[in-house]
Each structure stands twice: as C-alpha cells, then as structure tokens.
Amino acid sequence: MSSKIEKWTKRRTPAEVFKLLQKSGVKAAMVEDMKDLFADPQLKYRKFWAPTYHPEVEKVHAEGPPSSFPERLLESTGRLP
C-alpha cells in the first residue's frame, strides 16, 4: 500500500495532493517548510512575520504579535469608572 501511495503522490505537488484528498472527503493537510510559510498568502495578509534584529545574523523574521487592534481602539477615552 505504501508503494502505491508513494507512486501516486510523487507525480503531484503537495498542494495538488491536499486538494484532491480534501475534495474526496479525506481529512488531510500539507506539511509546509519555512519557505512555504513565508510565501503563505494568509500569513502575509495578516502580517504574521515581523522583521526583527538579531545581533549575530542581523535582520530575521519572527512570529509577530498574536493579534492587532486598530489605532482608535487603543486611544484613551478618559478615566475608567
């Protein structure tokens, strides 16, 4: 069975395998490497990767804050009751 699965998956990209399995009702997910994660459109849209500075390797990207808020929500509205 493993050889048949290997033969089937070898001819396809991980995204194709994922989509075909999902379409067939098989719960599946892609295993992504860092290159895939940096290119992920949802992570880009959400500005997940935050550039930061490391003293030895200089500019690197790390996980950004888990959430963000519009500036107007962070403005002080006065003293709390």
Distance bins in CASP14 RR format, pairs under 12 A and 6 or more apart:
PFRMAT RR
TARGET T0000
AUTHOR 0000-0000-0000
RMODE 2
METHOD distances of the structure
MODEL  1
1 7 0 0 0 0 0 1 0 0 0 0 0
1 8 0 0 0 0 0 1 0 0 0 0 0
2 8 0 0 0 0 0 1 0 0 0 0 0
2 9 0 0 0 0 0 1 0 0 0 0 0
3 9 0 0 0 0 0 1 0 0 0 0 0
3 10 0 0 0 0 0 1 0 0 0 0 0
4 10 0 0 0 0 0 1 0 0 0 0 0
5 11 0 0 0 0 0 1 0 0 0 0 0
5 12 0 0 0 0 0 1 0 0 0 0 0
5 17 0 0 0 0 1 0 0 0 0 0 0
5 21 0 0 0 0 0 1 0 0 0 0 0
5 26 0 0 0 0 0 1 0 0 0 0 0
5 28 0 0 0 0 0 1 0 0 0 0 0
6 12 0 0 0 0 0 1 0 0 0 0 0
6 17 0 0 0 0 0 1 0 0 0 0 0
8 16 0 0 0 0 0 1 0 0 0 0 0
8 17 0 0 0 0 1 0 0 0 0 0 0
8 20 0 0 0 0 1 0 0 0 0 0 0
8 21 0 0 0 0 0 1 0 0 0 0 0
9 15 0 0 0 0 0 1 0 0 0 0 0
9 16 0 0 0 0 1 0 0 0 0 0 0
9 17 1 0 1 0 0 0 0 0 0 0 0
9 18 0 0 0 0 0 1 0 0 0 0 0
9 20 0 0 0 0 1 0 0 0 0 0 0
9 21 0 0 0 0 1 0 0 0 0 0 0
9 28 0 0 0 0 0 1 0 0 0 0 0
9 30 0 0 0 0 0 1 0 0 0 0 0
9 31 0 0 0 0 0 1 0 0 0 0 0
10 16 0 0 0 0 0 1 0 0 0 0 0
10 17 0 0 0 0 1 0 0 0 0 0 0
11 17 0 0 0 0 1 0 0 0 0 0 0
11 20 0 0 0 0 0 1 0 0 0 0 0
12 18 0 0 0 0 1 0 0 0 0 0 0
12 19 0 0 0 0 1 0 0 0 0 0 0
12 20 1 0 0 1 0 0 0 0 0 0 0
12 21 0 0 0 0 0 1 0 0 0 0 0
12 30 0 0 0 0 0 1 0 0 0 0 0
13 19 0 0 0 0 1 0 0 0 0 0 0
13 20 0 0 0 0 0 1 0 0 0 0 0
13 30 0 0 0 0 1 0 0 0 0 0 0
13 36 0 0 0 0 0 1 0 0 0 0 0
14 20 0 0 0 0 0 1 0 0 0 0 0
14 21 0 0 0 0 0 1 0 0 0 0 0
14 28 0 0 0 0 0 1 0 0 0 0 0
14 29 0 0 0 0 1 0 0 0 0 0 0
14 30 1 0 1 0 0 0 0 0 0 0 0
14 31 1 0 0 1 0 0 0 0 0 0 0
14 32 1 0 0 1 0 0 0 0 0 0 0
14 33 0 0 0 0 1 0 0 0 0 0 0
14 35 0 0 0 0 0 1 0 0 0 0 0
14 36 0 0 0 0 1 0 0 0 0 0 0
15 21 0 0 0 0 0 1 0 0 0 0 0
15 22 0 0 0 0 0 1 0 0 0 0 0
15 28 0 0 0 0 0 1 0 0 0 0 0
15 29 0 0 0 0 0 1 0 0 0 0 0
15 30 1 0 0 1 0 0 0 0 0 0 0
15 31 0 0 0 0 0 1 0 0 0 0 0
15 32 0 0 0 0 1 0 0 0 0 0 0
15 36 0 0 0 0 1 0 0 0 0 0 0
15 39 0 0 0 0 0 1 0 0 0 0 0
15 40 0 0 0 0 0 1 0 0 0 0 0
16 22 0 0 0 0 0 1 0 0 0 0 0
16 23 0 0 0 0 0 1 0 0 0 0 0
16 28 0 0 0 0 0 1 0 0 0 0 0
16 30 0 0 0 0 0 1 0 0 0 0 0
17 23 0 0 0 0 0 1 0 0 0 0 0
17 24 0 0 0 0 0 1 0 0 0 0 0
17 26 0 0 0 0 1 0 0 0 0 0 0
17 28 1 0 0 1 0 0 0 0 0 0 0
17 29 0 0 0 0 0 1 0 0 0 0 0
17 30 1 0 0 1 0 0 0 0 0 0 0
17 31 0 0 0 0 0 1 0 0 0 0 0
18 24 0 0 0 0 0 1 0 0 0 0 0
18 25 0 0 0 0 0 1 0 0 0 0 0
18 26 0 0 0 0 1 0 0 0 0 0 0
18 27 0 0 0 0 0 1 0 0 0 0 0
18 28 1 0 1 0 0 0 0 0 0 0 0
18 29 1 0 0 1 0 0 0 0 0 0 0
18 30 1 0 1 0 0 0 0 0 0 0 0
18 31 0 0 0 0 1 0 0 0 0 0 0
18 32 0 0 0 0 0 1 0 0 0 0 0
18 36 0 0 0 0 0 1 0 0 0 0 0
19 25 0 0 0 0 0 1 0 0 0 0 0
19 26 0 0 0 0 0 1 0 0 0 0 0
19 28 0 0 0 0 1 0 0 0 0 0 0
19 29 0 0 0 0 0 1 0 0 0 0 0
19 30 0 0 0 0 1 0 0 0 0 0 0
20 26 0 0 0 0 1 0 0 0 0 0 0
20 28 0 0 0 0 1 0 0 0 0 0 0
20 30 0 0 0 0 0 1 0 0 0 0 0
21 27 1 0 0 1 0 0 0 0 0 0 0
21 28 1 1 0 0 0 0 0 0 0 0 0
21 29 0 0 0 0 1 0 0 0 0 0 0
21 30 0 0 0 0 1 0 0 0 0 0 0
22 28 1 0 1 0 0 0 0 0 0 0 0
22 29 0 0 0 0 1 0 0 0 0 0 0
22 30 0 0 0 0 0 1 0 0 0 0 0
29 36 0 0 0 0 0 1 0 0 0 0 0
30 36 1 0 0 1 0 0 0 0 0 0 0
30 37 0 0 0 0 0 1 0 0 0 0 0
30 40 0 0 0 0 0 1 0 0 0 0 0
31 37 0 0 0 0 0 1 0 0 0 0 0
32 38 0 0 0 0 1 0 0 0 0 0 0
32 39 0 0 0 0 1 0 0 0 0 0 0
32 40 1 0 0 1 0 0 0 0 0 0 0
32 42 0 0 0 0 0 1 0 0 0 0 0
32 43 0 0 0 0 0 1 0 0 0 0 0
33 39 0 0 0 0 0 1 0 0 0 0 0
33 40 0 0 0 0 0 1 0 0 0 0 0
34 40 0 0 0 0 0 1 0 0 0 0 0
34 43 0 0 0 0 0 1 0 0 0 0 0
34 49 0 0 0 0 0 1 0 0 0 0 0
34 60 0 0 0 0 0 1 0 0 0 0 0
34 61 0 0 0 0 1 0 0 0 0 0 0
34 62 0 0 0 0 0 1 0 0 0 0 0
34 63 0 0 0 0 0 1 0 0 0 0 0
36 42 0 0 0 0 0 1 0 0 0 0 0
36 43 0 0 0 0 1 0 0 0 0 0 0
36 44 0 0 0 0 0 1 0 0 0 0 0
37 43 1 0 0 1 0 0 0 0 0 0 0
37 44 0 0 0 0 0 1 0 0 0 0 0
37 48 0 0 0 0 1 0 0 0 0 0 0
37 49 0 0 0 0 1 0 0 0 0 0 0
37 61 0 0 0 0 1 0 0 0 0 0 0
37 63 0 0 0 0 0 1 0 0 0 0 0
38 44 0 0 0 0 1 0 0 0 0 0 0
38 48 0 0 0 0 1 0 0 0 0 0 0
38 49 1 0 0 1 0 0 0 0 0 0 0
38 51 0 0 0 0 0 1 0 0 0 0 0
38 60 0 0 0 0 0 1 0 0 0 0 0
38 61 1 0 0 1 0 0 0 0 0 0 0
38 62 0 0 0 0 0 1 0 0 0 0 0
38 63 0 0 0 0 0 1 0 0 0 0 0
39 48 0 0 0 0 0 1 0 0 0 0 0
39 49 0 0 0 0 0 1 0 0 0 0 0
40 46 0 0 0 0 1 0 0 0 0 0 0
40 47 0 0 0 0 0 1 0 0 0 0 0
40 48 0 0 0 0 1 0 0 0 0 0 0
40 49 0 0 0 0 1 0 0 0 0 0 0
41 48 0 0 0 0 0 1 0 0 0 0 0
42 48 0 0 0 0 1 0 0 0 0 0 0
42 49 0 0 0 0 0 1 0 0 0 0 0
43 49 1 0 0 1 0 0 0 0 0 0 0
43 50 0 0 0 0 0 1 0 0 0 0 0
43 61 0 0 0 0 0 1 0 0 0 0 0
43 63 0 0 0 0 1 0 0 0 0 0 0
43 64 0 0 0 0 0 1 0 0 0 0 0
44 61 0 0 0 0 0 1 0 0 0 0 0
46 63 0 0 0 0 0 1 0 0 0 0 0
46 64 0 0 0 0 1 0 0 0 0 0 0
46 65 0 0 0 0 0 1 0 0 0 0 0
46 66 0 0 0 0 0 1 0 0 0 0 0
46 67 0 0 0 0 1 0 0 0 0 0 0
46 68 0 0 0 0 1 0 0 0 0 0 0
47 61 0 0 0 0 0 1 0 0 0 0 0
47 63 0 0 0 0 0 1 0 0 0 0 0
47 64 1 0 0 1 0 0 0 0 0 0 0
47 65 0 0 0 0 1 0 0 0 0 0 0
47 66 0 0 0 0 0 1 0 0 0 0 0
47 67 0 0 0 0 0 1 0 0 0 0 0
47 68 1 0 0 1 0 0 0 0 0 0 0
48 61 0 0 0 0 1 0 0 0 0 0 0
48 62 0 0 0 0 1 0 0 0 0 0 0
48 63 1 0 0 1 0 0 0 0 0 0 0
48 64 1 0 0 1 0 0 0 0 0 0 0
48 65 0 0 0 0 1 0 0 0 0 0 0
48 66 0 0 0 0 1 0 0 0 0 0 0
48 67 0 0 0 0 0 1 0 0 0 0 0
48 68 0 0 0 0 0 1 0 0 0 0 0
49 59 0 0 0 0 0 1 0 0 0 0 0
49 60 0 0 0 0 1 0 0 0 0 0 0
49 61 1 0 1 0 0 0 0 0 0 0 0
49 62 1 0 0 1 0 0 0 0 0 0 0
49 63 1 0 0 1 0 0 0 0 0 0 0
49 64 1 0 0 1 0 0 0 0 0 0 0
49 65 0 0 0 0 0 1 0 0 0 0 0
50 59 0 0 0 0 0 1 0 0 0 0 0
50 60 0 0 0 0 1 0 0 0 0 0 0
50 61 1 0 0 1 0 0 0 0 0 0 0
50 62 1 0 1 0 0 0 0 0 0 0 0
50 63 1 0 0 1 0 0 0 0 0 0 0
50 64 1 1 0 0 0 0 0 0 0 0 0
50 65 1 0 0 1 0 0 0 0 0 0 0
50 66 0 0 0 0 0 1 0 0 0 0 0
50 68 0 0 0 0 0 1 0 0 0 0 0
51 58 0 0 0 0 0 1 0 0 0 0 0
51 59 1 0 1 0 0 0 0 0 0 0 0
51 60 1 0 0 1 0 0 0 0 0 0 0
51 61 1 0 1 0 0 0 0 0 0 0 0
51 62 0 0 0 0 1 0 0 0 0 0 0
51 63 0 0 0 0 0 1 0 0 0 0 0
51 64 0 0 0 0 1 0 0 0 0 0 0
52 58 0 0 0 0 1 0 0 0 0 0 0
52 59 1 0 0 1 0 0 0 0 0 0 0
52 60 1 0 1 0 0 0 0 0 0 0 0
52 61 1 0 0 1 0 0 0 0 0 0 0
52 62 1 0 1 0 0 0 0 0 0 0 0
52 63 0 0 0 0 1 0 0 0 0 0 0
52 64 0 0 0 0 1 0 0 0 0 0 0
52 65 0 0 0 0 0 1 0 0 0 0 0
53 59 1 0 0 1 0 0 0 0 0 0 0
53 60 1 0 0 1 0 0 0 0 0 0 0
53 61 0 0 0 0 0 1 0 0 0 0 0
53 62 0 0 0 0 0 1 0 0 0 0 0
54 60 1 0 1 0 0 0 0 0 0 0 0
54 61 0 0 0 0 0 1 0 0 0 0 0
54 62 0 0 0 0 1 0 0 0 0 0 0
67 73 0 0 0 0 0 1 0 0 0 0 0
68 74 0 0 0 0 1 0 0 0 0 0 0
69 75 0 0 0 0 0 1 0 0 0 0 0
END
